[in-house]
Each structure stands twice: as C-alpha cells, then as structure tokens.
Amino acid sequence: MLTTAQRDRILVILVRPRNPLNIGAVARAMANFGFAHLTVVAPYEPHWREAKSAIQAESLLQNAKSVEHLAEALAHCTLVLGTGTLTHRSAEQPVVPLPALAPHIDRALQADGRIALVLGPEKHGLTRDDLAYCHLLVEIPTDPRQPSMNLGQAAAVCLYELATRCGVPAEAHAPVPAAIAPSATLDCLADLIEQTMTASAYSPRAMVPANHHDLRVLLRRLALTPPDARRTMGLFRRILWRLGHTPGPPQP
Amino acid sequence: MLTTAQRDRILVILVRPRNPLNIGAVARAMANFGFAHLTVVAPYEPHWREAKSAIQAESLLQNAKSVEHLAEALAHCTLVLGTGTLTHRSAEQPVVPLPALAPHIDRALQADGRIALVLGPEKHGLTRDDLAYCHLLVEIPTDPRQPSMNLGQAAAVCLYELATRCGVPAEAHAPVPAAIAPSATLDCLADLIEQTMTASAYSPRAMVPANHHDLRVLLRRLALTPPDARRTMGLFRRILWRLGHTPGPPQP
C-alpha cells in the first residue's frame, strides 16, 4: 500500500476532457483511493465550470489546476505514464501492462520522483503529440472485442492498481536506477537541441515538426539523470554560442 | 489471466439498480474485461427498459436476465461474493480485500464451481438480507474519508482484478478443497431446517426472521460439499417425518 506521502507525489492529469460527468468521475475515483492532485489540460471552459460547481464536487475538484498545455502540467514530473489502448496504432514508448506497473512506480518513488498519470479525452484518447511527453504507455488489458474503456472507469482501475500494488520497497522489485531529470528539463534540452538543428541548418524546414516530436520521445527513452541533462544542455548552449546564436531559454 | 471458459463461469449480479446509466456502465466494464453473463435483480422496470434500449447497449445487456429475487439469480453458484464497504456495519461473512481475492476464485474454478459477483444498489449497497446469500464479502480498499465508490467504477475495479489476477492453477495458492454445494441446495436445506425448528417448537415466533437470516449466513460459512448437504437434508427430512410434518420441498 502507498503511504499518504507517496500518494502526494502522484498527480492525475486529464487532457482535454469533454464531459463534465467524466471529470467528476475521475475526481471521485481519486478521492476513493486517496489521491489529491488533479490537473486538467485545456478543458472546454463551460464544462469545466460546470464540473467544478457541481453540488457534490469534491474539494479535490475545487483545488484542481487548469493549464493550457500538457508540458506545463508535467514540468516537475520524473515519470510520466500515458494511458490508452493500442488497437489502431503502435507505440513509440515502452508499453507496460497495468498489472506490471508497480516496480516502475516504486523505483520512481524511491528516487524521490514525481509521477503523473495522464488520461486522454473520451473519444480518441491521447494523441501522438501528448504521448511524446510520456516515458511509458500503460495499457489496461481489455478484451480485443471491446478495448475502449469509459474514462472514469479507466481512472478507477489505474488508481486501484497504484493504491494497492505499489508502495513496497523498490529493492523488492529490482536494482534502483539514479534520479531522472524532470519533464521541464527535458523540454528545455529539446528546445536547445532544436535551436541547434536550425542554427546548423541540420534539416529542411519541412522536417522540423517530425524532428520536434521524435526528439521528445527519444529524450524520455534515454532516462537522463539531472546531471546528464545539465551537461548536455551545457554542450548545446556552447554549440549555439559558437554558431553565433542566442543561447536559448534559461535553465529551469 | 482467466481463460474464456473460466470467464464464462463468472456471473455479475446487479441488485435493485436505480440508475440506467449505471446499468450501462457495469455492462461496459464487463465487455471490457470479457465477462458475458449479467443478471439484474428486481430492477425498476422503466429504467431497465431504458438501459436495454440505449443505442450503444451491448449485446450483453440485450441478453441479460432479470429476476425477482437474488436467490433465483444465484441458484447454480458455489461461490457468492458480496461487495461493499464496512464503514457503518460489521460483517457476518468473512471479509476478503479485493487484492487478496484471487486464491478464492481459483479454488472455486478448479472445483468446477460457478461464481457470482453481487453488486448492490447505488445509495446503500447490499442489505443484510442480500449478504446472507454471500460466502464472502469483498472489500475494495478505499480511503476512509471517501469509502463509497460509484457503481460502474466499483464493477470495473472488481472485474479488472478478476480478469488479471485470477486464472493461475489453484495449486499455486493453497490446497484445493472439495466441491461446494450450490446456493439453491443451501436454501433448500435452510428451508428444511426452518420447518424442523417450527415443527419442534424450537424457538418463539418472534425469533423466526432472525433465525432465518442467521441460518443462511451459517450454512455458507460451513462450506458444505454436495454430499454433506444431501446427507443433512436427508436427516432433516427424517426428523420432520418423525415429527408428523410434510417433508418439505423436493430436493433440487
């Protein structure tokens, strides 16, 4: 079982939810399993107001944050878990079945990390762009004839698994890796690398969006530590300066 | 993981549901996790019709049975699992936390049993009378500050646990007990014992409802095998005949 302090380091992030009932259902499942931190990304404003003003709205929902972009919601997270089914696509991230997720969570908690569980919109789930910010894609093992779950039910199942199967000492699972650089640092690094690509005329303009995406996926797969990220950023700042460009945004 | 044949021996029973959306949500979770057999006990008729005629109603919902009494729905079951929280009462049945349920399910499947997962109505859950038909009370470990789950979410969490954590050979858990007498046989035995109590003027009339309840709870706790039940029924028929009464209903 997770301790209260551990639950406090796990965030739930709801991306572009449409149905206010589903926002309420996710909040209720969080309260049921003792999770307190909800962020909603780019909600449809009238529905977001409706969800927050529902008579039985949890205090959790009153305290929820609303942000414009997923990157903002994830800034301090070291392990970002996307959710979804893979019926119509293949994954660029490592896929972990939900029943096998516990060791990943426990290692991240032991390394003092912050974890985000990211849930996509009702109809089509997380986009490829959303998933580019995720370290792992968590898959709930559903029947291939009816793979797509209701948003509130998917949240309940994921949070149940986290609350009941995580929180054992990480040693019980496998060797503990070093701390992982948070998402905002990886985005900062990605920006520097992209500026360098442009400054060095590395690729044609048409390739920029594809490179942008692939770079984010790659940086997460590498599991960089904070010193790794710091050093790499130092290198790219140096290159940019040499190329006669401004050295990119300040380090977070 | 459960095989399809094993999933086919697990029924979901919804007792007196009020909200047609919740009936639909339970059906959807069943389809997500590959369970096909739904029985609804004493539904509110207009809502039941509405749930079955919903545009996206699963074929599962079209094939669902509706019965008047829980005992009917359970007749062929050898392991009946009640669900609920224990915030406002103590349990008469053994309580099993959901994450520890798998060995019970696997033993029942190995003994060729039929299993029922019984979900209560939205507001107050299963009554004490409903629970008298249950062998075990399954408890989802929720936060004491918000213990009560939404019906569709509770169903999803239970079915996820069954689908993903059960289906390992029962030997892997513990010794395999003998087959268990089905629910209808236990009810038949309970009737015979009650007739005997009356015929023998065992207890004052005011005690009859309490005895009725306690007897059902007791018979389930005993885990009688079919031969146990047959022999005991034979004994009570004999006693009744000796007491000059009709020998009770026919053996099922």
Chai-1 contact restraints between the chains, C-beta under 6 A:
chainA,res_idxA,chainB,res_idxB,connection_type,confidence,min_distance_angstrom,max_distance_angstrom,comment,restraint_id
A,R28,B,N150,contact,1.0,0.0,6.0,A-B,restraint_1
A,A29,B,Q153,contact,1.0,0.0,6.0,A-B,restraint_2
A,A31,B,Q146,contact,1.0,0.0,6.0,A-B,restraint_3
A,N32,B,T142,contact,1.0,0.0,6.0,A-B,restraint_4
A,N32,B,Q146,contact,1.0,0.0,6.0,A-B,restraint_5
A,N32,B,M149,contact,1.0,0.0,6.0,A-B,restraint_6
A,G34,B,D143,contact,1.0,0.0,6.0,A-B,restraint_7
A,P99,B,T164,contact,1.0,0.0,6.0,A-B,restraint_8
A,P141,B,T164,contact,1.0,0.0,6.0,A-B,restraint_9
A,T142,B,N32,contact,1.0,0.0,6.0,A-B,restraint_10
A,D143,B,G34,contact,1.0,0.0,6.0,A-B,restraint_11
A,Q146,B,A31,contact,1.0,0.0,6.0,A-B,restraint_12
A,Q146,B,N32,contact,1.0,0.0,6.0,A-B,restraint_13
A,M149,B,N32,contact,1.0,0.0,6.0,A-B,restraint_14
A,N150,B,R28,contact,1.0,0.0,6.0,A-B,restraint_15
A,G152,B,Q153,contact,1.0,0.0,6.0,A-B,restraint_16
A,Q153,B,A29,contact,1.0,0.0,6.0,A-B,restraint_17
A,Q153,B,G152,contact,1.0,0.0,6.0,A-B,restraint_18
A,Q153,B,Q153,contact,1.0,0.0,6.0,A-B,restraint_19
A,Q153,B,A156,contact,1.0,0.0,6.0,A-B,restraint_20
A,A156,B,Q153,contact,1.0,0.0,6.0,A-B,restraint_21
A,A156,B,A156,contact,1.0,0.0,6.0,A-B,restraint_22
A,A156,B,V157,contact,1.0,0.0,6.0,A-B,restraint_23
A,V157,B,A156,contact,1.0,0.0,6.0,A-B,restraint_24
A,V157,B,V157,contact,1.0,0.0,6.0,A-B,restraint_25
A,V157,B,Y160,contact,1.0,0.0,6.0,A-B,restraint_26
A,Y160,B,V157,contact,1.0,0.0,6.0,A-B,restraint_27
A,T164,B,P99,contact,1.0,0.0,6.0,A-B,restraint_28
A,T164,B,P141,contact,1.0,0.0,6.0,A-B,restraint_29
